[in-house]
Amino acid sequence: WGAVLKWGDSVKELSGGEAHTTNNRMELMAAISVLGALKRPARITITTDSQYVIKGMTEWIHGWKKRGWMNSQKKPVENQDLWMLLDEAALPHDVKWAWVKGHSGDAMNDRVDELARVQSQKFAGR
């Protein structure tokens, strides 16, 4: 996963990864890590090309929580551990979730993809 935090003229890049994981888990880890990097409550826009993260945090999570972390098919929510961490990490902040089309020439999204690619190569074959 990769993430770029930008405030004013300052930029901070974050990245990480895990062996034997999924893209969805890494998308969630990027958002969790961004929120975890904030030192105090903030108004923040998290821009991602992941519809999974966007829809999860703006639509699905409310029903999951009402149903005791079960999806609409009455099965446990996939990646529940990370959804719960992300939900908790977002609580002290005013978070706006924004979507950007992947591989569309968006400079920040392209940089995040490059950070994620580098991490992916580190974990390949483990």
N, C-alpha and C positions, 0 to 999 in steps of 0.2 A: 504494500500500500504506500501511497505517497500523499502528502498534503502540503499546501502552502498557506501560511497565515500572513495576511497583509493588513497593516494598519498604518495610515499616514504614509510616510516614506520608508517605513520599516517592513522587512520581509523575513520570515523565518520558515525554513523548509524542514519538514518532518517526514520520516519514512521508516518502514519496518516490514517485517514479514514473518511467516511461519512455514515450516515444512508441512507438507501433506494437508493443505487447507483448500478453501474455495475462494473464488472471486468475491462472492457475497460476504463472507466473513472478513475479508480484507477491506472491502468497502466500509463495513461497519467499524472496523478497527481504525480506519482513517478518521472517521467522524468522532469516535470516542477519544482518540488521541488529540485532535484539535481542541475539543472542549476541555480535556484534561490539561492542556498547556496553558489555559487561561488562569491567571493568578487571582482574579476577582470576577464577580458577576459582570457580564458584558452583554451589550446588544450586538449580535453577530449574524452574519449571513453565511451559511455554509452552502457553497455551490458545488454540485457534484453531477457527474454524468450517469449516476446510478439511480434508475427509477425505483429499484428495490429499496434503497435508503429513503428516498423522497416519499414514496407512497407508504412505506412502513411507518415513518415518523409523522406524516400528516393525515393518513387515512386509517391504516390497519391497526396501529397500536392501541387505539381506543377500544376497539372490539376485543382484541386479544386480552387486554387487561380485564374487561368486563367478564370475559369467559374464562378467567383464570389461566391465561396464557395458552388457550386452545384456539386453533384457527377455525374458519367457518365450516370446515369438514370435521370438526370436533377431534382433531389430532393435535398433539403438541406443536407449538410454533417452532419452526426450524430456527436455529441460532438464538434460541431464547436467552441464553446466557449473555450474549452480546447485546441483544435488544434491551435487556434489563439494565445493563451497564450504560448503554447510550441514553436510555430514558432518564436514568439517575444523573448522568453527566450533564444533561440538558437542563435539569430542573433550576439551577440558580441563574440561568441565562435567559435572555430574550432571543430565541433562535428563530431565524427565518430560513427556510429551506428553499433553495433555488436549483433548478435543473438547467444544465447546459448540454447540448448535443455533443457526444464524444467524437473525437477525430474530425472536428469541424473547423479547426484552425484557431480555436480559442487558446491564447498563449498560456494562460494559467493552467487550463486543463491539459494542454500538451506537456507542460512541465511536470505536472502531477503524474501523468502517464509515464514519463521518463523515469521519475523517481521510483515508481512502482516496478518498472521493468528492471531497473538495477537491482532492487531487492529480490525480485523473482529469480533472477539469475544466481544470486547468492544462495538461494534455497533450493535450486533445481538439483535433482538427483539425491537429495537427502532422505 
